[in-house]
Structure formats: structure tokens, C-alpha cells
């Protein structure tokens, strides 16, 4: 099923606007500057709530009330998932577990008739290992090829390289931007990037703001999964990578997770899978603003004790 912004709004309007519409009723046109949010809601115990209505939400745009014009609980929309794997030297001790966890996740979440996934790696370079596909075999092959770059790529020695033989570089921000602009912008339906990394960037040409803006413009959620070697000092990753990963998650409406003994990677991926299947699509037409201006959003639930997760803002068109 092909999904488009226009088709999304037409389906919602057909369900929500009376047949005998008055002149005051909202009418969607191709020229409307519609902003669409993906949102998830949890109760005080952390349970996902997939059955709320439009009246259960309030929205402000740059501090001003905004009318929710389009609303849908279409959790069955096609899903495009991008796995972005950090193959820099700092991931030496955890990469194999990341590969196994990512493949098991794809086996559980992909529906061959409608969902697709792709795999990218980032270190001193950014590489697309598998373009969007619904087939598990090429995805598994791509994950197995997500490996560390050698300092001397011409070295064909059969001896297993040592840790210090690997090149240094982590173009995390570049990878998010390339995935958003090069793949997600043309994708249909729900879109999410799963970023497996310790969060430390080294060598990216693009800024964090540019990476976030690209994800927002392609309407892509970023789920940041901080996974670092257990023996690494606390400050080695928490201070350098934490801000990058939390900003990517908060500004796109995804989520931030830190893998630990109490929260293993498999549980993190299960939580992400459940959230992707229980989200709301909410659309509104923003007030006039300067093109490129960053505007803050606040989406809340009218019921007490509920927590709404969505992106914190958008760039005006």
C-alpha cells in the first residue's frame, strides 16, 4: 500500500469531517503546510496506550494553541526501519552482540508484505550495506559485513587484526543525515532510525543541528541506543555521547536507551518494537512563519498521569 501525506490526510478527513460540511469546516488542499507528528503515550506504570482519541490531546506551536486537524491511530501503516551501526574502534567489544540483536529484532518486527529495512555503518566513512528491502537474507548479510575499518585496507594478511590496527573515526552525524536525506525522505509510512553507538562523534562534516533537521524534514524518528563496552570509564562515553544521543531522540520524537545489565539490548529492541506499533499520527497547519525558522512544539494528554512522547519542534517551510 502506497502512503503519502495527501492520502494520509484524505483518509483522516473522510473519517472525521461530517458529510454535510459547512463553509467553516477545515478543508485540506495540496498547498496546506501540514506538519505531521508521530506520538506514543504511556500511563504512570509505563504501559503504552493505543486507543486514545483526538480530544485526549492538546497541542501548542511556539507557545500558541494549535488545532489538531488530522488524527489517526493507523498503527498498521507500512514501516521503514534503518539500522545505523557504529563500527568505529570504540565498539570493538560490543559489535558482535549488536549484530545478533539487530537481526533478531528484524526477524520479529518486519512484515514481508509491507515493511522494509536497510543497514548502514559509520566509522571513518559512511556506507550503505543494504538498501531498503523486506528480505531477511540480504539484511543478515549486510549486518555480517558491518565490520571495523583497517588502517591499511590493502592488507590481506589472514592474521586476525589487533584492536590497534583499526582506523579511527566515527561519522555519526553524517550517517544520520545521509540516511534521512538519501533514503527516508522518499520512504512511505512510518519511518524510524535505530542508532547503535556509544554516541561519540569524530570526523563528521555535518553538525548535530543539521542531522536533526534532516531527520525532522523526512519525518523520521531516531531511537538512540547507547551501547558501550562495560569496562570503559563512565565519563568516557556518558559525557561525550549522551548529549548527542538524547538530542537526536528528543528532537525527532524517538527515544533514548542506555544498554546495561538491567536493560539488555534485547529488551531495548522489544520496547522500540512495541512503541512503533502503538503510535498516533497527528497533523496540524502551522501559523505563518519565516522559512527555516525553528518552532517549538508541545503535545500533551488531557488526562492526568499520561506521558506523551513526540518531537520537540520542527523547521518551518
N, C-alpha and C positions, 0 to 999 in steps of 0.2 A: 504494500500500500504506500503510495507516494504521499508525503506530508509536506505541506507548505504553510507559510504564515497566513496566506489568504484563505486556504482551505480550513486551517485551524479556526480562524475567526468566523468563517461562514458556518461551520458546524456548531460553534458555541452560540452564535446568534440565532440559528434555527431552533435551538433548544430553549433559549432564554427570552426571546422577544416575542410578544403576542402576535398572532396572525394579523390582527387589525391594528397595525402600528400607527400611532399619531405622528404629527409633524415634529413633536418634541422628542420622540424616541431616538436613541443613538443609531446611527447608520454607519457601517464600516465601508470605506472606499479604499481603493488601491493606494491613494495618496496619504492615508492616515499614517501618522508616525507612531505606530503601535510599538510599545515595549512589552515584551513577554517575560515573565518570571517563572522559574520553576521553584516550588517551595515544598518543604516537608514539615510536618507538625508532630510534636511528641507531647505526651502528658507528663505529669510530675514524676511518674515512675520510669519514664524513658520509652514508653510504648508508642509506636507510630500510629497516627490516627488518619486513616484514608477516606473517611466518609463525612467530612465537613462540607458546608455549603458556602456560597459566596458571601452570605450575610454574616458568616463567622469570622470574616477578615476585615481589617481596616488598613488603609494604605496612605502614606504621605510621601510627596515628591518634593524634595528640598524644603521640608518642613510644612508644606501646604497640603491639605487634604486632596487626595486624588480618587476619582471614581473608578472602581473596578468594572470595566466594561465587558470583559470577556473572562469566562471562568470555566474550567474543565477539570474533571477527575479522570481523564483518559490515561490511565496507567498502562494501557495496552499499546501505546504508541511504539513505533519502531525505536530501537535503541542502538546508538553508535558509541562504542567504548574504545578509547585509546589507552594502551598500556605504555607508559613512558618509563623506561628502565635506566637507572643510573648505573653506568658501567665504568665509573671512574675508580681510581685506585682505592679510595676510602671505603668502597663497598666490597672489598676483597673477601671478607669473611661471611657476608650475608647473601651474595648474589645467587648462589645455588638454591637457597631457600626461597628467594624471591621468584625465581623461575618456576619452581614447583607450585608455590602458592598461586601465582598468576594463572598458570594453566588450569589448575583445579577450579579456580574462580570462573574461567571462561567455560569450562565444561558444564558448570551449574547454571550460569546466567544466560548464555546465548540460546536464542530460539532460532533454529536454522531457517525457518520460513520468513523471518522478518528482521532479526538483529544482525549487526556486523561488528567486527572488532579489527583493530590494527595494532601493530607493535612498532615502537621507536626506541632507540637507545641514544644516550648522550654521554659524552666524555670530552675528549679534545675536539670531537666533531659531533654533529647531529646526524643520525641516519635513520631512514625508514626501512625497517626489516621486513614488514609485511603490510601491504595496502589493505584497506577495509575489505573484509571477507566474512562470510558466515561459516567457512570451512575450518574445522579444528586442526587438520593436518598441517596446513601452511602456517597457522598461528603457533603450533607447537614447534615447528622447525625454526621459526623466527625467534622464539624465546631461547631455543638452544644455541642460536647464533649471537645472542646478546652477551658478548664477552668483552674482556678488557683489551684496550689497545696496547700493543707493544711499542716500546721506544723505537725499535728497529723493525719496521713492518716487513723488511726483506729477509729477516732471519727465519730460515726454515728448519732450524735445528729441532730434532724430535724431543730434546730435553725439556721437561716442564719448566716454564719460566718462573723465576722467583718474584716475590712481591715487588721488589725494587726495579724490576725490568719493565714495569708498566709505565706508559706515558701519563703525564699529569694534566688534568683539565676536566672541568665539569660545566658544560654549557647548558645549564638547567633552564634559564630564562629563554634562551634561543629555542630550545626544544618545545617549550610551551607555546611560544609564538608561532613557530613553524607548523605545529600540529593544528593550532587554531585557524591560522590563515590558509594553510595548504590543504587541509583535509576537512576540518569541522565546518567551515563556512559553507561548504557545498553539501553537507550531510543533511538528512531529513530526520524529523522526530526529536527524541530526547538525545542529548549529547553529553558525555562525561569523559574526562581525562583522569586516569589513575596514575599518580606520580609517586613512584617508589624510589626514595632517595634519602640521604641524610640532610638535604636542604642546602648544603654549601655550594655556592656558585663560584666557578673560577674560569674566566675567559669569555663569558657571554658578550656579544656585541650589543644586545638589547637590554634595556633597563627593566626593572620589575614592573614599573608602570606600563611600559609598552606591552609586556607579556600579559598583564591583567586586561588591558584594553582590548587586545586581540581576542582573548577568551570571552570577554563580555560581548563584543560585537558579533562573534559567532554563536552566542547564546549557549556557551559550553560551561558546564560545572567542572571545577577542578577539585578532586579529592586528593589531598596531600597526605601521604603516608610516610612518616619519619621512621626510617629503619636504619639503625646504625649498629656497628659491631659492639657487643656488650662490654668489651674491655676498654673502649675508647673513653677518655676522660669526659665528665659531664659537660664541661664548658666547651669542649672541642666541637660539638655539634649543636648543643642547645642554644647557645648564644648566636652562632653564625647562621644556622639554618632555620631556627624557629620562626623568626620574623618573616622570612620569605615564604615559608610554607603556610603559616597562618594567614598572611595577607592574600595569597592566591586562593585559599579556601573561602575566606570571609568575603572577598570582593566578587567572587563568582557564584556564591551560593552553594558550594560544595561542602566538604567537611575536612577537618584536620584530625589525624590519628597518630599516636606515637606507639609504635610496637614495643611491647615489654613482655616480661614473663607472665604478668597478669592479663595482658591483652595481646595475645599472639596474632601473627599475621592472618591466620585462617579466620579468626573471629572478626578482625577488622574488615576483611573482604566480605564476610557474611553480612555484617551490618550495612556495608555500602550497597550490596545486592538488594537487601530488604528496602532500603531507602529509595533506591532508584525505581522500585516497583510501586511505591506508595506516595507519589508526589502529585502536586496540583500545578496546573498551568494557569497563570493569572496574567491578563493583559490590560493595559490602560494606555490612554493617549496623553502624553505629557503636555504641559503648558509650553508655550514658545520659549525658546532659549537659544543661546549662542551655539553655533555648531562646534562640537568638540568639547563643550563645557561639561565638567563632571558634576553630576547631580546626585545627592544622597537620597536613598530610599529607606523607608521603614515600614515593613509589613508585620502586623501584629494580629493576634487572635482576640476576639471579643470575650471569649470565655476565660475565666481565671485559671491559672495553673498550666497553661499551654505555652510551649515554646515553638516559635516559627523560625525555620532556617531558610534563608534565601540570600541573594546577593545584596550588598550594602549600597550599591549605586550603579550608575550607568553613564555613558558618554552621549550627550545629546547629538542628534543627527543634524 
